[in-house]
Amino acid sequence: MDIEVTIDVRRRLRDVFDQVLADNPGEGGYFITMKCGADGPNHGQALAFGRMAEDAAGASATGLLSEGMYRFDPVRGASCP
């Protein structure tokens, strides 16, 4: 499942990522994209990417080693206002 999160206020990206994981328990795996939603030159810019494997099928689909694993990758130098 692909999840896209639009962020329009200054928040810690890791906190947003953790909240997305908490809000989407279930089966399979997730690919998460965080983008800037604020008006201005950075609108739509990717801020971070993540993936989460809830079970063995999700681990296989996301390329993670096992269920329960996740990866969070902020984009270096990206900002939202």
N, C-alpha and C positions, 0 to 999 in steps of 0.2 A: 504494500500500500504506500502511495506517495502522499506526504503531508507537506503542505506549504503554509508557512506562518509569515504574516506580514507584521512588521514591527514599526510603529510610528512614534514611539517615545523612547527615550534613552533608558534602557534596561540592560542588566547583565545578560548576555546571550546564554550563558550557561544556565542561569535561572529559568529562562524561557525554554531551553531544551529540556531541562528536568521536568518542567510543568507539562510539556507535550508528552513526555514518556508516561507521566502519572495519569494523564487524561486519556491515554490510548492503550490500555491493557488489552490483551487478547491473544490471538493466534497469529502466526506468521512473522513477517518482518516489516519494518518501516524504513523508508528513505525520507529524511526530513530536510527541507530547504527553508532557510530563514532569509527574508528579503526586507529591504527598507521600504516602508510605505509612506514615509513623510514626503511632503511636497519639496521639490528642490532638485538639485543636480544628481543626488544619489538615489532618487526614486527608482525602485525596482532592482537596485544593486544587491547582489547576493552578499549576505553577512556571515553566514555559517551553513555548514552541511552536517548532517548526522545520519546515523543508521542504528537500528535496534533489532535484535533477534529475540522474539518471544519464545520460540521453540526451534527444534532441529530444522524444520522446513524453512523457517525464517532465517536461520543461520546460513543455510545453503543459498537462499535467494539473495541475501545481502552481502555474502562473501565474508561473514564473520565466522570465527572458529567454533562457537558453540552457542546454545541457547542462553539467554540472559545477558549476553554481551552487548555492548553498545560502543559507538565511536562518535565523538564530537570534534568537528574540525572548523574552527572559526577562520574566516578569510583574513589573511594578514593585511592590515592597513585599511580595511573596509570600515566605513562609519555611516551612521544614520543620524541626521543632523549633527 
